[in-house]
Amino acid sequence: MIGYIAGALTTIAFAPQLIKALTTKSTKDVSLLMLFCSTSGMALWLFHGIQVKDSAIIAANSVSVILAASLLGLKIKNDCAGLVFEFSEKLRGSENKSASLRK
């Protein structure tokens, strides 16, 4: 019973952050490294739970991996989209400068 309670508490810990990221459409205040480590750790716990056939570990980490991976996906999408946009703007700016220098 303690395993299920602990699993439920650690699982719902990611829910508020995911809900906030979905409603605000912002993940700038969320650490990419923390999300990567947490998602990886939870996936490994899930794998371990499957190996030892522990339903509490499997249940908790199945949901946790889904929540954490969703937040990680949003973070990567938001960060990469911003980086690509910034890079394309810089590229356009340098093309405009070189074109004006040729005139």
Backbone hydrogen bonds, N-H to C=O, Kabsch-Sander energy under -0.5 kcal/mol:
donor,donor_aa,acceptor,acceptor_aa,energy
5,I,1,M,-2.1
6,A,2,I,-2.9
7,G,3,G,-2.3
8,A,4,Y,-2.4
9,L,5,I,-2.4
10,T,6,A,-2.4
11,T,7,G,-2.1
12,I,8,A,-2.5
13,A,9,L,-0.7
14,F,11,T,-1.2
18,L,14,F,-2.3
19,I,15,A,-2.7
20,K,16,P,-2.4
21,A,17,Q,-2.4
22,L,18,L,-2.3
23,T,19,I,-2.3
24,T,20,K,-2.9
25,K,21,A,-1.3
30,V,27,T,-1.7
35,L,31,S,-2.1
36,F,32,L,-2.6
37,C,33,L,-2.8
38,S,34,M,-2.8
39,T,35,L,-2.7
40,S,36,F,-2.4
41,G,37,C,-2.7
42,M,38,S,-2.7
43,A,39,T,-2.2
44,L,40,S,-2.2
45,W,41,G,-2.4
46,L,42,M,-2.5
47,F,43,A,-2.3
48,H,44,L,-2.6
49,G,45,W,-3.0
50,I,46,L,-2.2
51,Q,47,F,-2.2
52,V,48,H,-2.6
53,K,49,G,-0.7
54,D,49,G,-2.2
55,S,53,K,-0.7
58,I,54,D,-2.4
59,A,55,S,-2.7
60,A,56,A,-2.2
61,N,57,I,-2.2
62,S,58,I,-1.9
63,V,59,A,-1.6
64,S,60,A,-2.3
65,V,61,N,-2.5
66,I,62,S,-1.6
67,L,63,V,-2.5
68,A,64,S,-3.1
69,A,65,V,-2.7
70,S,66,I,-1.9
71,L,67,L,-2.2
72,L,68,A,-2.7
73,G,69,A,-2.7
74,L,70,S,-2.2
75,K,71,L,-2.5
76,I,72,L,-2.7
77,K,73,G,-2.6
78,N,74,L,-3.0
79,D,75,K,-2.8
80,C,76,I,-3.0
81,A,77,K,-2.3
82,G,78,N,-1.8
83,L,79,D,-2.4
84,V,80,C,-2.8
85,F,81,A,-2.3
86,E,82,G,-2.6
87,F,83,L,-2.6
88,S,84,V,-2.5
89,E,85,F,-2.2
90,K,86,E,-2.4
91,L,87,F,-2.6
92,R,88,S,-2.6
93,G,89,E,-2.4
94,S,90,K,-2.3
95,E,91,L,-2.0
96,N,92,R,-2.4
97,K,93,G,-2.0
98,S,94,S,-2.2
99,A,95,E,-2.2
100,S,96,N,-2.1
101,L,97,K,-1.6
102,R,98,S,-1.5
103,K,99,A,-0.8
